[in-house]
């Protein structure tokens, strides 16, 4: 029912989309064939019509999709209801079978064939006789034998009881041992926990003492650092004052000054030789010229050393080039010798092959030629 209507609706929606597409293509073809409309500008009416058609197509597609989704939801609900109905029927059938089976198990002892199928039938039967004076056993019953152990069942039960008792005792001993081990482990755990607590307390106390010691050391270091900074500041100030005093002494001491006016005498045109600490202008020029001469000599010496180093480098390069050329010549000569040797070997191999061919024809064939009779009497045999 639903599948048929859904298929028809899908086919109708497909047909509508195909017709709309054909209509849009035809209208577009007509607009494209109209050269005036195509050249002069846009057709706003056609564009608005296209927009409306697109909106109508989108609305139609949206409605078709909504119908399709609602149809699928209805189909899914029907399928889920059918699946639930099948599962309920299966559960009811299983419950009926289980009830029938329980009834059969509960009443199986009252059936006629129960004794035939009871595996404990022989176990439930009593013994053939009860003691040596059982009235059921006559002289011909052959139920009394010498050496027969009538107390076997009781003895087996007694042994089973003893075994059960011993097993219970062993279980009790093992349980007691296990409990003792557990108690010992618990006490050891408590002891270790206490030891761990004491250790943690001691470590915490040691950490606190260490931290306190570090704080004291840090404070002492800070004090020492401040004291050293103060000493360094005082030393710098003292050094600065000493430097200032030295500079003042150097600038103001007449024995250390180089001024020429110190040698002026009270008498005009005369100088005091005992106060003279400087040189004349000509002496200073001579010293400057000598220094410039030394600088020029050093530059010339370095240039000469550089030129000699360049010459030595060029000489080394030329020696390397000569050695390389000699090595290349030797390699080329060796290659030529190898080529000549290979050619000689090829010639020798070719000559050997021809010689072997001639000897083979002469010695290993029975052709009668000039040397055929000359070989008689030449063998070692």
TORKOL-4160 file (C-alpha; in steps of 0.2 Angstrom, whole numbers, padded with zeros to 4 digits, m for minus):
381
<pt num="1" X="0000" Y="0000" Z="0000"/>
<pt num="2" X="0013" Y="0013" Z="0005"/>
<pt num="3" X="0026" Y="0007" Z="m0007"/>
<pt num="4" X="0015" Y="0009" Z="m0022"/>
<pt num="5" X="0009" Y="0026" Z="m0017"/>
<pt num="6" X="0027" Y="0031" Z="m0013"/>
<pt num="7" X="0033" Y="0025" Z="m0030"/>
<pt num="8" X="0020" Y="0034" Z="m0039"/>
<pt num="9" X="0023" Y="0051" Z="m0029"/>
<pt num="10" X="0042" Y="0049" Z="m0033"/>
<pt num="11" X="0038" Y="0046" Z="m0052"/>
<pt num="12" X="0026" Y="0061" Z="m0052"/>
<pt num="13" X="0039" Y="0072" Z="m0044"/>
<pt num="14" X="0052" Y="0066" Z="m0056"/>
<pt num="15" X="0040" Y="0070" Z="m0071"/>
<pt num="16" X="0037" Y="0087" Z="m0064"/>
<pt num="17" X="0055" Y="0091" Z="m0062"/>
<pt num="18" X="0058" Y="0085" Z="m0080"/>
<pt num="19" X="0044" Y="0096" Z="m0087"/>
<pt num="20" X="0051" Y="0111" Z="m0077"/>
<pt num="21" X="0068" Y="0108" Z="m0084"/>
<pt num="22" X="0062" Y="0107" Z="m0102"/>
<pt num="23" X="0052" Y="0122" Z="m0100"/>
<pt num="24" X="0067" Y="0132" Z="m0093"/>
<pt num="25" X="0078" Y="0126" Z="m0107"/>
<pt num="26" X="0065" Y="0131" Z="m0120"/>
<pt num="27" X="0063" Y="0148" Z="m0113"/>
<pt num="28" X="0082" Y="0150" Z="m0112"/>
<pt num="29" X="0084" Y="0145" Z="m0130"/>
<pt num="30" X="0071" Y="0158" Z="m0135"/>
<pt num="31" X="0080" Y="0171" Z="m0126"/>
<pt num="32" X="0097" Y="0167" Z="m0133"/>
<pt num="33" X="0089" Y="0167" Z="m0151"/>
<pt num="34" X="0083" Y="0184" Z="m0148"/>
<pt num="35" X="0099" Y="0194" Z="m0153"/>
<pt num="36" X="0092" Y="0211" Z="m0148"/>
<pt num="37" X="0088" Y="0206" Z="m0131"/>
<pt num="38" X="0104" Y="0196" Z="m0129"/>
<pt num="39" X="0115" Y="0211" Z="m0135"/>
<pt num="40" X="0106" Y="0226" Z="m0127"/>
<pt num="41" X="0106" Y="0220" Z="m0109"/>
<pt num="42" X="0098" Y="0209" Z="m0097"/>
<pt num="43" X="0080" Y="0204" Z="m0097"/>
<pt num="44" X="0074" Y="0208" Z="m0079"/>
<pt num="45" X="0057" Y="0200" Z="m0082"/>
<pt num="46" X="0065" Y="0184" Z="m0087"/>
<pt num="47" X="0077" Y="0185" Z="m0073"/>
<pt num="48" X="0063" Y="0188" Z="m0060"/>
<pt num="49" X="0053" Y="0174" Z="m0069"/>
<pt num="50" X="0068" Y="0162" Z="m0067"/>
<pt num="51" X="0069" Y="0167" Z="m0048"/>
<pt num="52" X="0051" Y="0163" Z="m0046"/>
<pt num="53" X="0053" Y="0147" Z="m0055"/>
<pt num="54" X="0068" Y="0142" Z="m0044"/>
<pt num="55" X="0058" Y="0146" Z="m0029"/>
<pt num="56" X="0043" Y="0136" Z="m0035"/>
<pt num="57" X="0055" Y="0122" Z="m0039"/>
<pt num="58" X="0063" Y="0123" Z="m0022"/>
<pt num="59" X="0046" Y="0123" Z="m0014"/>
<pt num="60" X="0040" Y="0108" Z="m0024"/>
<pt num="61" X="0056" Y="0099" Z="m0020"/>
<pt num="62" X="0054" Y="0103" Z="m0002"/>
<pt num="63" X="0036" Y="0097" Z="m0001"/>
<pt num="64" X="0041" Y="0081" Z="m0010"/>
<pt num="65" X="0055" Y="0078" Z="0002"/>
<pt num="66" X="0043" Y="0081" Z="0017"/>
<pt num="67" X="0031" Y="0069" Z="0009"/>
<pt num="68" X="0045" Y="0057" Z="0006"/>
<pt num="69" X="0051" Y="0058" Z="0024"/>
<pt num="70" X="0033" Y="0057" Z="0031"/>
<pt num="71" X="0030" Y="0041" Z="0020"/>
<pt num="72" X="0046" Y="0034" Z="0026"/>
<pt num="73" X="0042" Y="0037" Z="0044"/>
<pt num="74" X="0025" Y="0029" Z="0042"/>
<pt num="75" X="0033" Y="0014" Z="0034"/>
<pt num="76" X="0046" Y="0013" Z="0048"/>
<pt num="77" X="0032" Y="0013" Z="0061"/>
<pt num="78" X="0022" Y="m0001" Z="0052"/>
<pt num="79" X="0038" Y="m0011" Z="0051"/>
<pt num="80" X="0042" Y="m0008" Z="0069"/>
<pt num="81" X="0024" Y="m0013" Z="0075"/>
<pt num="82" X="0025" Y="m0029" Z="0064"/>
<pt num="83" X="0042" Y="m0033" Z="0072"/>
<pt num="84" X="0035" Y="m0030" Z="0089"/>
<pt num="85" X="0020" Y="m0041" Z="0086"/>
<pt num="86" X="0032" Y="m0056" Z="0079"/>
<pt num="87" X="0043" Y="m0054" Z="0094"/>
<pt num="88" X="0028" Y="m0055" Z="0106"/>
<pt num="89" X="0021" Y="m0070" Z="0098"/>
<pt num="90" X="0038" Y="m0079" Z="0099"/>
<pt num="91" X="0039" Y="m0074" Z="0117"/>
<pt num="92" X="0022" Y="m0081" Z="0121"/>
<pt num="93" X="0026" Y="m0097" Z="0111"/>
<pt num="94" X="0042" Y="m0099" Z="0121"/>
<pt num="95" X="0033" Y="m0097" Z="0138"/>
<pt num="96" X="0020" Y="m0110" Z="0133"/>
<pt num="97" X="0033" Y="m0122" Z="0129"/>
<pt num="98" X="0042" Y="m0118" Z="0145"/>
<pt num="99" X="0027" Y="m0121" Z="0155"/>
<pt num="100" X="0023" Y="m0137" Z="0146"/>
<pt num="101" X="0040" Y="m0143" Z="0150"/>
<pt num="102" X="0040" Y="m0138" Z="0168"/>
<pt num="103" X="0023" Y="m0148" Z="0170"/>
<pt num="104" X="0031" Y="m0163" Z="0162"/>
<pt num="105" X="0046" Y="m0162" Z="0173"/>
<pt num="106" X="0035" Y="m0160" Z="0189"/>
<pt num="107" X="0024" Y="m0175" Z="0185"/>
<pt num="108" X="0036" Y="m0187" Z="0177"/>
<pt num="109" X="0036" Y="m0198" Z="0193"/>
<pt num="110" X="0018" Y="m0202" Z="0190"/>
<pt num="111" X="0020" Y="m0208" Z="0172"/>
<pt num="112" X="0020" Y="m0227" Z="0167"/>
<pt num="113" X="0037" Y="m0226" Z="0159"/>
<pt num="114" X="0046" Y="m0217" Z="0173"/>
<pt num="115" X="0054" Y="m0232" Z="0180"/>
<pt num="116" X="0060" Y="m0237" Z="0163"/>
<pt num="117" X="0069" Y="m0220" Z="0161"/>
<pt num="118" X="0074" Y="m0217" Z="0179"/>
<pt num="119" X="0093" Y="m0219" Z="0180"/>
<pt num="120" X="0092" Y="m0220" Z="0199"/>
<pt num="121" X="0080" Y="m0235" Z="0199"/>
<pt num="122" X="0093" Y="m0248" Z="0204"/>
<pt num="123" X="0101" Y="m0236" Z="0217"/>
<pt num="124" X="0084" Y="m0234" Z="0226"/>
<pt num="125" X="0081" Y="m0253" Z="0227"/>
<pt num="126" X="0085" Y="m0261" Z="0244"/>
<pt num="127" X="0098" Y="m0275" Z="0246"/>
<pt num="128" X="0094" Y="m0293" Z="0242"/>
<pt num="129" X="0093" Y="m0297" Z="0260"/>
<pt num="130" X="0093" Y="m0289" Z="0277"/>
<pt num="131" X="0105" Y="m0299" Z="0288"/>
<pt num="132" X="0108" Y="m0317" Z="0289"/>
<pt num="133" X="0090" Y="m0321" Z="0295"/>
<pt num="134" X="0080" Y="m0311" Z="0282"/>
<pt num="135" X="0063" Y="m0321" Z="0280"/>
<pt num="136" X="0064" Y="m0317" Z="0261"/>
<pt num="137" X="0079" Y="m0328" Z="0259"/>
<pt num="138" X="0076" Y="m0347" Z="0260"/>
<pt num="139" X="0088" Y="m0361" Z="0258"/>
<pt num="140" X="0088" Y="m0360" Z="0239"/>
<pt num="141" X="0090" Y="m0341" Z="0238"/>
<pt num="142" X="0109" Y="m0342" Z="0237"/>
<pt num="143" X="0110" Y="m0326" Z="0246"/>
<pt num="144" X="0122" Y="m0331" Z="0261"/>
<pt num="145" X="0140" Y="m0334" Z="0257"/>
<pt num="146" X="0155" Y="m0336" Z="0268"/>
<pt num="147" X="0167" Y="m0321" Z="0269"/>
<pt num="148" X="0153" Y="m0309" Z="0265"/>
<pt num="149" X="0154" Y="m0292" Z="0272"/>
<pt num="150" X="0137" Y="m0286" Z="0276"/>
<pt num="151" X="0144" Y="m0270" Z="0285"/>
<pt num="152" X="0152" Y="m0263" Z="0270"/>
<pt num="153" X="0139" Y="m0249" Z="0267"/>
<pt num="154" X="0140" Y="m0244" Z="0285"/>
<pt num="155" X="0159" Y="m0245" Z="0285"/>
<pt num="156" X="0160" Y="m0234" Z="0269"/>
<pt num="157" X="0148" Y="m0222" Z="0277"/>
<pt num="158" X="0158" Y="m0221" Z="0292"/>
<pt num="159" X="0174" Y="m0219" Z="0282"/>
<pt num="160" X="0165" Y="m0205" Z="0272"/>
<pt num="161" X="0160" Y="m0197" Z="0288"/>
<pt num="162" X="0178" Y="m0198" Z="0295"/>
<pt num="163" X="0185" Y="m0191" Z="0279"/>
<pt num="164" X="0172" Y="m0177" Z="0279"/>
<pt num="165" X="0177" Y="m0174" Z="0297"/>
<pt num="166" X="0196" Y="m0174" Z="0293"/>
<pt num="167" X="0192" Y="m0162" Z="0279"/>
<pt num="168" X="0183" Y="m0150" Z="0289"/>
<pt num="169" X="0197" Y="m0151" Z="0302"/>
<pt num="170" X="0210" Y="m0147" Z="0289"/>
<pt num="171" X="0199" Y="m0133" Z="0282"/>
<pt num="172" X="0197" Y="m0126" Z="0299"/>
<pt num="173" X="0216" Y="m0127" Z="0302"/>
<pt num="174" X="0219" Y="m0119" Z="0285"/>
<pt num="175" X="0206" Y="m0106" Z="0289"/>
<pt num="176" X="0214" Y="m0103" Z="0306"/>
<pt num="177" X="0231" Y="m0102" Z="0298"/>
<pt num="178" X="0225" Y="m0090" Z="0285"/>
<pt num="179" X="0217" Y="m0079" Z="0298"/>
<pt num="180" X="0233" Y="m0079" Z="0308"/>
<pt num="181" X="0243" Y="m0075" Z="0293"/>
<pt num="182" X="0230" Y="m0061" Z="0289"/>
<pt num="183" X="0231" Y="m0055" Z="0307"/>
<pt num="184" X="0250" Y="m0055" Z="0306"/>
<pt num="185" X="0250" Y="m0046" Z="0290"/>
<pt num="186" X="0238" Y="m0033" Z="0296"/>
<pt num="187" X="0249" Y="m0031" Z="0312"/>
<pt num="188" X="0264" Y="m0029" Z="0301"/>
<pt num="189" X="0255" Y="m0017" Z="0290"/>
<pt num="190" X="0250" Y="m0007" Z="0305"/>
<pt num="191" X="0268" Y="m0007" Z="0312"/>
<pt num="192" X="0275" Y="m0002" Z="0295"/>
<pt num="193" X="0261" Y="0012" Z="0294"/>
<pt num="194" X="0267" Y="0018" Z="0311"/>
<pt num="195" X="0285" Y="0017" Z="0305"/>
<pt num="196" X="0281" Y="0026" Z="0289"/>
<pt num="197" X="0271" Y="0039" Z="0299"/>
<pt num="198" X="0286" Y="0042" Z="0311"/>
<pt num="199" X="0298" Y="0043" Z="0296"/>
<pt num="200" X="0287" Y="0055" Z="0288"/>
<pt num="201" X="0286" Y="0066" Z="0304"/>
<pt num="202" X="0305" Y="0065" Z="0305"/>
<pt num="203" X="0308" Y="0069" Z="0287"/>
<pt num="204" X="0295" Y="0084" Z="0289"/>
<pt num="205" X="0304" Y="0090" Z="0304"/>
<pt num="206" X="0321" Y="0088" Z="0296"/>
<pt num="207" X="0314" Y="0097" Z="0280"/>
<pt num="208" X="0308" Y="0111" Z="0292"/>
<pt num="209" X="0324" Y="0112" Z="0301"/>
<pt num="210" X="0334" Y="0112" Z="0284"/>
<pt num="211" X="0322" Y="0126" Z="0278"/>
<pt num="212" X="0325" Y="0136" Z="0293"/>
<pt num="213" X="0344" Y="0133" Z="0292"/>
<pt num="214" X="0343" Y="0138" Z="0273"/>
<pt num="215" X="0333" Y="0154" Z="0278"/>
<pt num="216" X="0346" Y="0158" Z="0291"/>
<pt num="217" X="0360" Y="0155" Z="0279"/>
<pt num="218" X="0351" Y="0166" Z="0266"/>
<pt num="219" X="0349" Y="0180" Z="0278"/>
<pt num="220" X="0368" Y="0178" Z="0283"/>
<pt num="221" X="0372" Y="0178" Z="0265"/>
<pt num="222" X="0362" Y="0194" Z="0262"/>
<pt num="223" X="0370" Y="0202" Z="0277"/>
<pt num="224" X="0387" Y="0197" Z="0270"/>
<pt num="225" X="0382" Y="0203" Z="0253"/>
<pt num="226" X="0376" Y="0220" Z="0260"/>
<pt num="227" X="0393" Y="0222" Z="0270"/>
<pt num="228" X="0403" Y="0217" Z="0255"/>
<pt num="229" X="0393" Y="0230" Z="0244"/>
<pt num="230" X="0396" Y="0243" Z="0257"/>
<pt num="231" X="0415" Y="0239" Z="0258"/>
<pt num="232" X="0416" Y="0239" Z="0239"/>
<pt num="233" X="0407" Y="0256" Z="0239"/>
<pt num="234" X="0419" Y="0263" Z="0252"/>
<pt num="235" X="0433" Y="0255" Z="0242"/>
<pt num="236" X="0427" Y="0263" Z="0226"/>
<pt num="237" X="0425" Y="0280" Z="0234"/>
<pt num="238" X="0442" Y="0279" Z="0242"/>
<pt num="239" X="0449" Y="0274" Z="0225"/>
<pt num="240" X="0440" Y="0288" Z="0217"/>
<pt num="241" X="0447" Y="0300" Z="0230"/>
<pt num="242" X="0465" Y="0293" Z="0228"/>
<pt num="243" X="0463" Y="0294" Z="0209"/>
<pt num="244" X="0457" Y="0312" Z="0211"/>
<pt num="245" X="0471" Y="0316" Z="0222"/>
<pt num="246" X="0484" Y="0308" Z="0211"/>
<pt num="247" X="0477" Y="0318" Z="0196"/>
<pt num="248" X="0477" Y="0334" Z="0206"/>
<pt num="249" X="0495" Y="0330" Z="0211"/>
<pt num="250" X="0500" Y="0326" Z="0193"/>
<pt num="251" X="0492" Y="0342" Z="0186"/>
<pt num="252" X="0498" Y="0353" Z="0200"/>
<pt num="253" X="0516" Y="0346" Z="0204"/>
<pt num="254" X="0529" Y="0357" Z="0196"/>
<pt num="255" X="0541" Y="0342" Z="0195"/>
<pt num="256" X="0529" Y="0332" Z="0185"/>
<pt num="257" X="0522" Y="0345" Z="0173"/>
<pt num="258" X="0529" Y="0347" Z="0155"/>
<pt num="259" X="0525" Y="0365" Z="0153"/>
<pt num="260" X="0538" Y="0376" Z="0146"/>
<pt num="261" X="0534" Y="0391" Z="0155"/>
<pt num="262" X="0541" Y="0383" Z="0171"/>
<pt num="263" X="0558" Y="0386" Z="0164"/>
<pt num="264" X="0556" Y="0405" Z="0162"/>
<pt num="265" X="0568" Y="0415" Z="0172"/>
<pt num="266" X="0564" Y="0431" Z="0181"/>
<pt num="267" X="0577" Y="0438" Z="0169"/>
<pt num="268" X="0570" Y="0441" Z="0152"/>
<pt num="269" X="0577" Y="0430" Z="0138"/>
<pt num="270" X="0584" Y="0417" Z="0150"/>
<pt num="271" X="0578" Y="0400" Z="0155"/>
<pt num="272" X="0581" Y="0389" Z="0170"/>
<pt num="273" X="0589" Y="0372" Z="0165"/>
<pt num="274" X="0585" Y="0364" Z="0182"/>
<pt num="275" X="0566" Y="0367" Z="0179"/>
<pt num="276" X="0566" Y="0361" Z="0160"/>
<pt num="277" X="0555" Y="0345" Z="0158"/>
<pt num="278" X="0550" Y="0346" Z="0139"/>
<pt num="279" X="0558" Y="0345" Z="0122"/>
<pt num="280" X="0560" Y="0358" Z="0108"/>
<pt num="281" X="0548" Y="0358" Z="0093"/>
<pt num="282" X="0563" Y="0352" Z="0082"/>
<pt num="283" X="0566" Y="0337" Z="0094"/>
<pt num="284" X="0547" Y="0333" Z="0093"/>
<pt num="285" X="0547" Y="0334" Z="0074"/>
<pt num="286" X="0563" Y="0322" Z="0073"/>
<pt num="287" X="0554" Y="0310" Z="0085"/>
<pt num="288" X="0538" Y="0310" Z="0074"/>
<pt num="289" X="0548" Y="0308" Z="0058"/>
<pt num="290" X="0558" Y="0294" Z="0065"/>
<pt num="291" X="0541" Y="0285" Z="0071"/>
<pt num="292" X="0534" Y="0288" Z="0053"/>
<pt num="293" X="0550" Y="0281" Z="0046"/>
<pt num="294" X="0548" Y="0265" Z="0057"/>
<pt num="295" X="0529" Y="0264" Z="0052"/>
<pt num="296" X="0534" Y="0265" Z="0033"/>
<pt num="297" X="0548" Y="0252" Z="0036"/>
<pt num="298" X="0535" Y="0240" Z="0044"/>
<pt num="299" X="0523" Y="0242" Z="0030"/>
<pt num="300" X="0536" Y="0239" Z="0017"/>
<pt num="301" X="0542" Y="0224" Z="0026"/>
<pt num="302" X="0524" Y="0217" Z="0027"/>
<pt num="303" X="0521" Y="0220" Z="0009"/>
<pt num="304" X="0538" Y="0211" Z="0005"/>
<pt num="305" X="0533" Y="0196" Z="0016"/>
<pt num="306" X="0516" Y="0196" Z="0007"/>
<pt num="307" X="0524" Y="0197" Z="m0010"/>
<pt num="308" X="0536" Y="0182" Z="m0005"/>
<pt num="309" X="0521" Y="0172" Z="0001"/>
<pt num="310" X="0512" Y="0175" Z="m0015"/>
<pt num="311" X="0527" Y="0170" Z="m0025"/>
<pt num="312" X="0529" Y="0154" Z="m0014"/>
<pt num="313" X="0511" Y="0150" Z="m0017"/>
<pt num="314" X="0512" Y="0152" Z="m0035"/>
<pt num="315" X="0528" Y="0141" Z="m0035"/>
<pt num="316" X="0519" Y="0128" Z="m0025"/>
<pt num="317" X="0504" Y="0129" Z="m0037"/>
<pt num="318" X="0516" Y="0127" Z="m0052"/>
<pt num="319" X="0524" Y="0112" Z="m0044"/>
<pt num="320" X="0507" Y="0104" Z="m0040"/>
<pt num="321" X="0502" Y="0107" Z="m0058"/>
<pt num="322" X="0518" Y="0100" Z="m0065"/>
<pt num="323" X="0516" Y="0085" Z="m0053"/>
<pt num="324" X="0498" Y="0083" Z="m0059"/>
<pt num="325" X="0503" Y="0084" Z="m0077"/>
<pt num="326" X="0516" Y="0071" Z="m0074"/>
<pt num="327" X="0504" Y="0060" Z="m0065"/>
<pt num="328" X="0491" Y="0062" Z="m0079"/>
<pt num="329" X="0505" Y="0058" Z="m0092"/>
<pt num="330" X="0509" Y="0042" Z="m0082"/>
<pt num="331" X="0491" Y="0037" Z="m0081"/>
<pt num="332" X="0489" Y="0040" Z="m0100"/>
<pt num="333" X="0505" Y="0030" Z="m0104"/>
<pt num="334" X="0499" Y="0016" Z="m0093"/>
<pt num="335" X="0482" Y="0016" Z="m0101"/>
<pt num="336" X="0490" Y="0015" Z="m0118"/>
<pt num="337" X="0501" Y="0001" Z="m0113"/>
<pt num="338" X="0486" Y="m0009" Z="m0106"/>
<pt num="339" X="0477" Y="m0006" Z="m0123"/>
<pt num="340" X="0492" Y="m0012" Z="m0133"/>
<pt num="341" X="0494" Y="m0027" Z="m0122"/>
<pt num="342" X="0475" Y="m0031" Z="m0124"/>
<pt num="343" X="0477" Y="m0029" Z="m0143"/>
<pt num="344" X="0493" Y="m0040" Z="m0143"/>
<pt num="345" X="0483" Y="m0053" Z="m0133"/>
<pt num="346" X="0469" Y="m0052" Z="m0145"/>
<pt num="347" X="0481" Y="m0055" Z="m0159"/>
<pt num="348" X="0489" Y="m0069" Z="m0150"/>
<pt num="349" X="0472" Y="m0077" Z="m0147"/>
<pt num="350" X="0467" Y="m0075" Z="m0165"/>
<pt num="351" X="0483" Y="m0083" Z="m0171"/>
<pt num="352" X="0482" Y="m0097" Z="m0158"/>
<pt num="353" X="0464" Y="m0101" Z="m0164"/>
<pt num="354" X="0470" Y="m0102" Z="m0182"/>
<pt num="355" X="0485" Y="m0112" Z="m0177"/>
<pt num="356" X="0474" Y="m0124" Z="m0167"/>
<pt num="357" X="0462" Y="m0125" Z="m0182"/>
<pt num="358" X="0476" Y="m0130" Z="m0194"/>
<pt num="359" X="0483" Y="m0143" Z="m0182"/>
<pt num="360" X="0466" Y="m0150" Z="m0179"/>
<pt num="361" X="0463" Y="m0152" Z="m0198"/>
<pt num="362" X="0480" Y="m0160" Z="m0200"/>
<pt num="363" X="0480" Y="m0171" Z="m0184"/>
<pt num="364" X="0462" Y="m0176" Z="m0181"/>
<pt num="365" X="0456" Y="m0179" Z="m0198"/>
<pt num="366" X="0459" Y="m0192" Z="m0211"/>
<pt num="367" X="0460" Y="m0181" Z="m0226"/>
<pt num="368" X="0474" Y="m0187" Z="m0237"/>
<pt num="369" X="0486" Y="m0173" Z="m0241"/>
<pt num="370" X="0504" Y="m0169" Z="m0242"/>
<pt num="371" X="0507" Y="m0172" Z="m0223"/>
<pt num="372" X="0496" Y="m0187" Z="m0222"/>
<pt num="373" X="0510" Y="m0200" Z="m0226"/>
<pt num="374" X="0523" Y="m0190" Z="m0217"/>
<pt num="375" X="0515" Y="m0194" Z="m0200"/>
<pt num="376" X="0518" Y="m0212" Z="m0202"/>
<pt num="377" X="0530" Y="m0218" Z="m0189"/>
<pt num="378" X="0529" Y="m0202" Z="m0179"/>
<pt num="379" X="0518" Y="m0209" Z="m0165"/>
<pt num="380" X="0525" Y="m0214" Z="m0148"/>
<pt num="381" X="0516" Y="m0231" Z="m0149"/>
